[in-house]
Amino acid sequence: FFQIGFDVIWEIDLFGGLRRSARAAYDSWQAADEEARAVKIVVLSEVANTYALIRSYQNQSLFAAQVVSVDEALYELAKSRFEAGLTNEQEVQAALVTLENDRSTLLAFDTVFKLNVYSLATLLGRLPESLWCDFQTIGPVPFACGAVPAGLPSDLLRRRPDIRAAERN
């Protein structure tokens, strides 16, 4: 015994309700697509910004390490001058304070550098230990080489995914 069922339902769209609901569903899909594009842009910009910060803090840390080595030499010079009787203890203490301040600055740069490497690893979905080898050598801070294209502000607004999603919604 075989039984085949076939049902057909027809609905007349007199006032365009079905057509509008189909268009609304299509616009909702486009809005979700634009929101996904906006999230991608935000993540990419955060990755670029964090990478530039990492390179910047590497260079600042290198400079701070050089300042600390100069401060150590100045402190040793102040101590030897004090031991020779050419100056007072206040100069030695001032050199020591300067040395300790610059050491704390160096530690702050190293801490912020490591924090940004962890942030970049989180953004990339990788383990931070896998990124350490990429930042063992000090590289230049990247800079933007292109110019922002000239045009009307309305053209810029048409390209923004958040505004395009709002239009669709």
C-alpha positions in Angstrom: 0.0 0.0 0.0 1.3 3.3 -1.0 -0.1 6.6 0.1 1.1 9.9 -1.3 0.1 13.1 0.4 0.3 16.5 -1.3 -0.9 19.7 0.3 -0.8 23.1 -1.3 -1.8 26.3 0.5 -2.2 29.5 -1.3 -2.5 32.9 0.3 -3.3 36.0 -1.5 -1.0 38.9 -0.7 -3.5 41.7 -1.2 -1.8 44.3 1.0 1.9 43.2 0.5 2.4 41.8 4.0 4.3 38.7 2.7 6.4 40.7 0.3 7.3 43.2 3.1 8.1 40.3 5.5 10.4 38.7 2.9 12.1 42.0 2.3 12.5 42.6 6.1 14.1 39.1 6.5 16.5 40.0 3.7 17.4 43.3 5.2 17.9 41.6 8.6 20.3 39.2 7.0 22.2 42.1 5.4 22.3 43.9 8.8 23.8 40.9 10.4 26.4 40.7 7.6 27.4 44.3 8.1 27.6 43.8 11.9 30.0 40.9 11.3 32.1 43.1 9.0 32.2 45.8 11.7 33.5 43.3 14.3 36.2 42.2 11.8 37.3 45.8 11.3 37.4 46.4 15.1 39.5 43.3 15.7 41.9 44.1 12.9 42.3 47.6 14.1 43.0 46.4 17.6 45.6 43.9 16.3 47.3 46.7 14.4 47.2 49.1 17.3 48.5 46.5 19.8 51.4 45.6 17.4 52.4 49.2 17.0 52.3 49.6 20.8 54.5 46.5 21.3 57.1 47.9 18.9 56.9 51.3 20.5 57.4 49.9 24.0 60.3 47.8 22.8 62.1 50.9 21.5 61.3 52.8 24.6 62.6 50.0 26.8 65.8 49.9 24.8 66.3 53.6 25.3 65.4 53.3 29.0 68.0 50.5 29.4 70.6 52.8 27.9 69.6 55.5 30.3 69.9 53.1 33.2 73.4 52.1 32.2 74.5 55.7 32.0 72.9 56.4 35.4 74.9 53.4 36.8 78.1 54.9 35.5 77.2 58.3 36.9 76.4 56.7 40.3 79.8 54.9 40.4 81.5 58.2 39.4 79.6 60.1 42.2 80.6 57.4 44.7 84.3 57.5 43.7 84.3 61.3 43.9 82.7 61.1 47.4 85.4 58.6 48.5 88.1 60.9 47.1 86.6 63.8 49.1 85.7 65.9 46.1 82.0 66.1 46.7 79.4 65.6 49.5 77.1 62.7 50.1 74.1 64.6 48.7 75.5 64.2 45.1 75.8 60.4 45.7 72.2 60.2 47.0 70.9 62.3 44.1 72.6 59.9 41.6 71.2 56.9 43.4 67.6 58.4 43.3 68.0 59.1 39.6 69.2 55.6 39.0 66.3 54.0 40.9 63.8 56.2 39.2 65.1 55.2 35.8 65.1 51.5 36.8 61.5 51.8 37.8 60.7 53.4 34.4 62.5 50.5 32.7 60.4 48.0 34.6 57.2 49.8 33.8 58.1 49.7 30.0 58.8 45.9 30.3 55.6 45.3 32.1 53.5 47.2 29.6 55.3 45.4 26.8 54.5 42.0 28.2 50.9 43.1 28.8 50.5 44.1 25.2 52.0 40.8 24.0 49.4 39.0 26.0 46.7 41.2 24.5 47.9 40.5 21.0 47.9 36.8 21.7 44.4 37.0 23.0 43.3 38.9 19.9 45.0 36.4 17.6 43.7 33.4 19.6 47.2 32.1 20.2 49.2 31.3 23.3 51.4 34.2 24.4 54.4 31.9 24.5 54.1 31.4 20.8 54.6 35.1 20.2 57.7 35.7 22.3 60.0 34.5 19.5 58.5 37.1 17.2 59.4 39.9 19.5 62.9 38.8 20.5 64.5 41.3 18.1 63.5 45.0 18.3 61.8 46.1 15.1 60.7 49.5 13.9 57.4 51.0 14.9 55.1 50.7 11.9 53.6 53.8 10.3 50.8 54.4 7.9 52.1 55.1 4.4 48.9 55.7 2.6 46.8 58.8 2.6 43.1 58.9 3.5 41.2 59.3 0.2 39.6 62.6 -0.3 35.9 62.7 -0.8 32.6 63.7 0.7 31.8 62.9 4.3 28.7 61.2 3.0 30.9 58.7 1.1 32.7 57.8 4.3 29.4 57.3 6.1 28.2 55.0 3.3 31.3 52.8 3.8 30.9 52.4 7.6 29.5 49.0 8.4 27.7 50.1 11.6 25.8 52.8 9.7 25.0 50.3 6.9 23.7 47.8 9.5 21.5 50.5 11.1 20.1 51.4 7.7 19.2 47.7 7.2 17.6 47.4 10.6 
